[in-house]
Amino acid sequence: MVRHPGYLSYILSLAGIGLALSSLVGLGLAISIVPFISWRIKGEEEMLLIEFGEEYRAYMRKTKRLIPFVY
C-alpha cells in the first residue's frame, strides 16, 4: 500500500510519543521531520529508478509514498 513503511512508522511513532506525553514539542518534532524525510525519499527513489528502471516505475504507479490512497 505504501512504498516507504519504515518512514511512515517513524513519523507515526514520533507523533504518538508526542500525543502520549501531551507534548507540543513532540508533535512539532513529528511535523518538522516530514520535509527531511520527503527529501530523503526523493533521493532514494531516484537511485531505485536508476537501478531497477521500468520495474520500479511500475511499482511506483501501483503504490503511494507514505499515505495509502493519498500520497
N, C-alpha and C positions, 0 to 999 in steps of 0.2 A: 504493500500500500504506500510506503514511503521509501525513498532511496537512502535516507540517512537516519535510521532509527536511533543510532548512538547519540547523535547530536540532539535529536528530539528528546530523548530521555534525559540528557544533560540539562536542557532548558527546563523541562518539566520538574526535574529534581530541584533545581535552584528555586523555581517558583514555589514548589511545595515546601521547601525549607523556610522560605520567607513567609509563607502563609502559616505554617505550623508555629513559627516563632512570633507571629504577628509583627513582623519586621518590614517596614517600608524600605529599609536599606537592602534587605534580601530580595524583595520584589524588584527594586530598582536595578540590582545586580543582574537578575534574570533578564530584564528588559534590555539593559545596556550591553549584554553579551551577544545578543542576536545579530547585530551588524557584523561583528567579528566572525561569528560562526558562518554567516552568509558569505562573507569574503573567502573563508577557508573552503567552504563547499564549492564555490565557483572554481577555485584553483584545482581542487581535487577532480571535479568533473571535467575540466579541460584536459588533465592528464589521462583520465579514463577514456576520453574520446580519442586521444592520440593513440593510446594502447589498444583499445578494442573497437574503435571506429563505429561502423553502422550497427553492430550488435548492441553497443551501449546506447546509441542514439534511439534505437527501437525500445530499449528498456526505459529510457527517459520519457518516451511518449506514453508508456503504459503506467508509470508511477509518478507521484508528486514528490517534491523535495522533502518537505518537513510536515506539512499538514495534509492529512488524507483528504482527497477530493477538492482541495483548495489551492495549496502552494507546495 
